[in-house]
Amino acid sequence: MKRVVVVGGGYGGLRCIEGLEKVEELEIVLVDRNPYHYLQTEAYSYIAGKSDIYDIAIDLASWCEGFGRVKFMQMDVEKIDFDAQTVYANEQSLEYDYLVVGVGARTNFFSFIEGLREHSHGVKFLSKAYNFRKDFEAVLYEKLNAQSGTTSESINIAIGGAGLSGVEVAAEMAHTLREYGKTIGTRAKDVNIYLIDASDTILPGSSTYIIENTMKRLKKLGVNVLTSSFISRVDADKILFKDEKELPYHFMVFTGGIKAAPLTNTIECEKNRIGQLIVDEKLNINNFANAFAIGDCIEVKDKKGRILPPTAQIAERSAEYVAQSIVAKEKNIEQSSFDASVMGVFVALGGSYAVGEMFGFIKVSGYKAYLLKKAITYAYYLGLKLRINTGFKNRKKIL
Ligand SMILES: Cc1cc2nc3c(=O)[nH]c(=O)nc-3n(C[C@H](O)[C@H](O)[C@H](O)COP(=O)(O)OP(=O)(O)OC[C@H]3O[C@@H](n4cnc5c(N)ncnc54)[C@H](O)[C@@H]3O)c2cc1C
């Protein structure tokens, strides 16, 4: 029986396994350095206290168990030998017939911004989102305890990077503060959210419809949007800009860039400036016909040759394509090239509000867009939950 090893239990890795598991001739092994799958697309709601840890993390062993025939191994892969068809982790190794690398990306704390890494949080890892949530809750707690009748110190929360994740985090926090305003009173008004970007717009690369509607909503929520603002240094208590302005802050999250996961550094292959692997049109690494890469760790271009921003949508589409390719190879069928067209984008903008665009001509904002976004997320989450429930039952039978 041929073995497929999928490295990385993210959006791409899981979708790839879903596409492969029906092929009984294949043995499937999922490998991840964490025991859980982190739903980072939902991080904004977790940080702002709108959802809990069990809404954004699921146990990978139970999920795999749900298929009855997919094995999970917790391994932090350090090296891949493509000739020997083996992946290596600390004193462990695993041979493969087919390999899928979906190790994702991490926050790129630009080294040219002094103090950035030291003083800001990322949201690409569950541990970071967890710390950020604690800080945010601490601010609210502090405000709740401020003595009545006194003017409490105003608190600034800074979000560096106004891409999709930065915008979603800023909007959800601002919305939470507005909600808290009703319960802890006017003291919550002293918490200010700053969304900062070096670019002259929020959501660079998005359509005018998405940008304008998002701006309107952010303004309504009271988010201070600072575009064309280049951060040059981050101190423990203030952010310094290139134009010498300063912003005192309480805590900061940075969502301004990503770089491919460190495993890609160990792979001898052409890469772009953020370490993403340059794979061929069939998503093969270095022309190895049995080794593929998917998701955030690869550079993906559309038909016009434009680099696409890394999204869960692309991770899942590339994973579906690779699963089909592996099945096609087993049947000796030639597979066409990967088509990376983006179907649409939805931006969650706090509470029951979103902005979205599908197929370039369906444009929605407000509650309708929120319902559509929720439906997509819910369908994803429900799929995971159902699989986990089966896995849980399977495990109970064994124990
Ligand atoms: C706040 C936020 C909001 C977002 N909103 C959206 C959205 O609305 N829509 C959208 O499409 N996208 C959104 N994204 C982007 C989306 O989350 C990513 O594009 C997606 O997670 C990429 O999936 P992936 O499978 O490539 O990588 P990931 O989901 O990052 O998974 C990678 C996996 O690989 C594992 N791994 C890494 N290195 C190793 C190793 N050496 N050995 C073993 N395992 C390893 C990791 O533990 C992880 O489980 C958002 C991101 C954030 C942070």
The ligand as an ORCA input file, in Angstrom:
! r2SCAN-3c Opt
* xyz 0 1
  C      -6.887     36.761     11.944
  C      -6.877     36.060     10.613
  C      -7.996     36.117      9.796
  C      -8.017     35.464      8.573
  N      -9.150     35.518      7.826
  C      -9.214     34.820      6.676
  C     -10.422     34.799      5.921
  O     -11.419     35.423      6.293
  N     -10.454     34.068      4.781
  C      -9.365     33.352      4.334
  O      -9.476     32.679      3.291
  N      -8.193     33.369      5.014
  C      -8.079     34.085      6.171
  N      -6.908     34.091      6.880
  C      -5.704     33.396      6.329
  C      -5.747     31.883      6.612
  O      -5.909     31.627      7.969
  C      -4.464     31.216      6.107
  O      -4.265     31.573      4.766
  C      -4.571     29.688      6.253
  O      -4.513     29.345      7.608
  C      -3.467     28.963      5.477
  O      -3.656     27.578      5.605
  P      -2.423     26.579      5.526
  O      -3.003     25.195      5.601
  O      -1.543     26.915      4.400
  O      -1.566     26.883      6.835
  P      -1.983     26.862      8.360
  O      -3.451     26.909      8.536
  O      -1.163     27.939      8.991
  O      -1.477     25.442      8.875
  C      -0.127     25.070      8.861
  C       0.057     23.879      9.792
  O       1.373     23.379      9.646
  C       1.888     23.039     10.919
  N       3.362     23.077     10.834
  C       4.148     24.156     10.580
  N       5.444     23.785     10.545
  C       5.470     22.454     10.788
  C       6.521     21.490     10.892
  N       7.815     21.824     10.721
  N       6.198     20.209     11.175
  C       4.904     19.841     11.367
  N       3.871     20.705     11.263
  C       4.159     21.992     10.983
  C       1.293     24.079     11.850
  O       1.306     23.660     13.186
  C      -0.120     24.237     11.262
  O      -1.023     23.340     11.876
  C      -6.860     34.738      8.125
  C      -5.717     34.684      8.944
  C      -5.715     35.334     10.171
  C      -4.477     35.243     11.029
*
